[in-house]
């Protein structure tokens, strides 16, 4: 059992449901400078968001008694942000989207039966964003923050992976 | 409160090219994350295929210590930011061509791109203009209208040199500081007043490209580019099983484990591959390819009701 699971992980494909990318609801995202060891629902809107103020040097908030300074960070042009959530539980192969598919939708060269196999999994975008709030501990993260730097990766990757001219 | 926010599925924060959104309008399926080889390390890495365009995307994750997300009314630990960016599939094809090249034979490409470890590699054969791509790194022969390919090191080095030069141009446009003085913080710090030497740019770009090719080829490329041998390599810190830390041991459930500024020294990942070590200069500050993404263990079979 264990070994066959192992094998299917290598063969597995995680299908991103295309229709979920079309118009997911906007999401409010905060990147916090602290470790929270769990992932679960949290009353962010009750305890965190109401305390955010616009201070002289940017946004101010506090979390667990520490003072945070924050700023809005826009997703670079040409990119779009999504929160993707793994679908839980049983997957039925070839299960169709709950119907946003219309007549013009065409399927790719392979039939879904061969693209999607019974050990595959599914993921979908549950929300989208075009900016997020980046928080620093006591100081504003600013232009030198590593996250800001990371946002330049796509333009560098574009150069690395662009086709080179032929001789 | 939106129930979806409280869903128990793991949430991943992603940045993807905007055109994927448009492409998705015409698709019912054919967007998928798969595990393929990392052409540098030979280990597994996650990629995204759009079988409709069709196009290959590399998935990199940015991770900074002590970060977490608030996503609407939920908290997501780790604070990971995933990037999906278009990838030149030739780096992956090259991995297989070099392997097959050891036999020194001309072979059809579908016999070259085969992998028991990563059987999804056959999806690469569905990408467009393969023949055009292969020309950069192989000698080819045509017999009875069927093409046969053999890895060519000379052509590959020429191709990689062009890659390096176009990357140098992008480094300059993006004002990436490539100078030796700032090695440790290099990659992600944009502004710089000083003018870096051309050689620094080439070395830096060589480092970036080396993330996609095996170590031997990276060394050959370095010679081909006439880069002077790097100064005696800095000994790597011994890798330790235990968590490297100068912080007091903290309780697992401590919500106040903050990212203290004074402790923000970059710690080297003890699991770096050989070429990553060689590339210590190119510090991409937490930007990594990932080999697991959707934890296999996540799906717990639910017992019968």
Interface residues (C-beta under 8 A of the other chain):
Chain A: X5 X6 X9 X10 X11 X12 X13 X14 X15 X16 X17 X18 X19 X21 X22 X25 X27 X28 X29 X30 X31 X32 X33 X34 X35 X36 X37 X38 X39 X40 X41 X42 X43 X44 X45 X48 X64 X65 X66 X75 X76 X78 X79 X80 X81 X82 X83 X84 X85 X86 X87 X88 X89 X96 X97 X101 X104 X105 X106 X107 X108 X109 X110 X112 X115 X116 X120 X121 X123 X125 X126 X127 X137 X138 X139 X143 X144 X146 X147 X148 X149 X150 X151 X152 X153 X154 X155 X156 X157 X158 X159 X160 X161 X162 X163 X164 X165 X166 X167
Chain B: X1 X2 X4 X5 X6 X7 X8 X9 X10 X11 X12 X13 X14 X15 X16 X17 X18 X20 X21 X23 X24 X25 X26 X27 X28 X29 X30 X31 X32 X33 X34 X35 X44 X48 X51 X52 X54 X58 X60 X62 X64 X65 X66 X67 X68 X69 X70 X71 X72 X73 X74 X75 X76 X77 X78 X79 X81 X83 X85 X86 X87 X88 X117 X118 X119 X120 X126 X132 X133 X135 X136 X158 X159 X162 X163 X166 X167 X169 X170 X171 X173 X174 X176 X187 X188 X189 X190 X191 X208 X209 X212 X252 X253 X254 X255 X256 X257 X258 X259 X260 X261 X284 X285 X286 X287 X293 X294 X296 X298 X299 X302
